[in-house]
Amino acid sequence: MSDQTQVPILTLTLNPALDMASDVAEIIPGHKLRCSDPRLDPGGGGLNVSRAIKALGGDSLALVAIGGLTGDRLAGLIRAEDVTFLSILGPGETRQSLTVNEVSTGKQYRFMLPGPVWGAAERARVFTLLRATARPGGLSVISGSQPPGVPVDFPAELAASMPDSRVVLDTSGAALTEAVRNPIPGLEVLRMDGEEGEALAGHPLETREATADFAQSLVARGVAKQVIIARGADGNVLADKDHRIFAKAAKVKVKSTVGAGDSFVAAFVLALARGQSNDEALALGSAAASAAVMSDATQLCRPEDVMRLLPECAVSRV
C-alpha cells in the first residue's frame, strides 16, 4: 500500500498518554493483583492516527505535546515506530493510561488520567506551530481528548489556525457538543461514535436510515461538509449534502475495542489523501476499525488484516 502519492497529512495530539496494558487473572477489590508484564505504547487520538497511517504505508506529521520524564519515554516509543513527529512543549508531566484485561471473564478495564492543565502560553505555542506546519490543501486531523485548561471551543481556534487545510475533527464530550452547537467554519469532516450521535440527537438512532438522517441534518446545518457516525459492529454511515452511504463492518472476534476509532480515521484520511472516493475511504476505514478490534489492548490495525477484511466492508446507499 506504500507506492502511492498523497497530499500532506497533519495530526494533532494535545493530551497524549503513555499507554500501559496488562493482564490479571481476576480483579478482586482490596487484594494485591499480580499483573503480567505491561505492554507500552504511545497513545492519544492524533498520535494513534499517525501510527496507523504509518502501518498502512502512508506518511503524516504528528504534532504531539510532550512534558516531563513520561514525555521523554513517550517520545522514545514514537521514534521506535518510525513515526515522523514534532514535539510541542507541554505543561507538567505527560499523562499515563492503564488497560487491564481480566483473564477469567474477558472483561477489559480502562483507566485514563486527565493530563496536565494548559495555560495561555501552551495554547499560543500550538497556534504558532500549526500556522507553520499545516499545508494548503492538506488534511489536518484534530483527534482525541482536549487537555484540561483549554476552552470548550478550542477545536474551532485550532481549525482557524489552519485556514487552508481540510480539517477532520474526531473528539467527544463538551468539545463535540460545542462543535455541533456552534459549527466550525469550513470543517471538512466530523466523526463521532453512535452513542455520541444519539446523545446529540436526543433519541436512539436504531437504524442506518435514522443515523444517516441525523448525519445529513448536521451537514445541512453547516456543522461539517461530511459527517461520519459509527454504528459499532454494524458499520459506519457517512453523509454529505447530496449522498448517504454505509460501509459494513467485517465480522471478527473482538479482543479489544481500544484504537478502533483511531484506526478508522487513519485509513479514511489516508484514502482521501490519496485521492480515493468517499466510498473507497469509508470501506477502508471500516476494514481498519474491524482489524483493530482483533488486536490486543493498545495495538492498532495490522495492514494484512485490513486488506483481508476489505472485501467484507461493502458500501451501499442509505
Secondary structure, DSSP 4 states (H G I P E B T S, - for coil): --S-----EEEEESS-EEEEEEEES---TTSPP-BPPPEEEEESHHHHHHHHHHHTT---EEEEEE-HHHHHHHHHHHHHTT--EEEEE-SS--EEEEEEEETTT--EEEEE---PPP-HHHHHHHHHHHHHH--TT-EEEEESPPPTTS-TTHHHHHHHT-TTSEEEEE--HHHHHHHHHSPPTT--EEEE-HHHHHHHHTS---SHHHHHHHHHHHHHTTS-SEEEEE-TTSEEEEE-SS-EEEEEPP----S--TTHHHHHHHHHHHHHHTT--HHHHHHHHHHHHHHHTTS-TT----HHHHHHHGGGS-EEE-
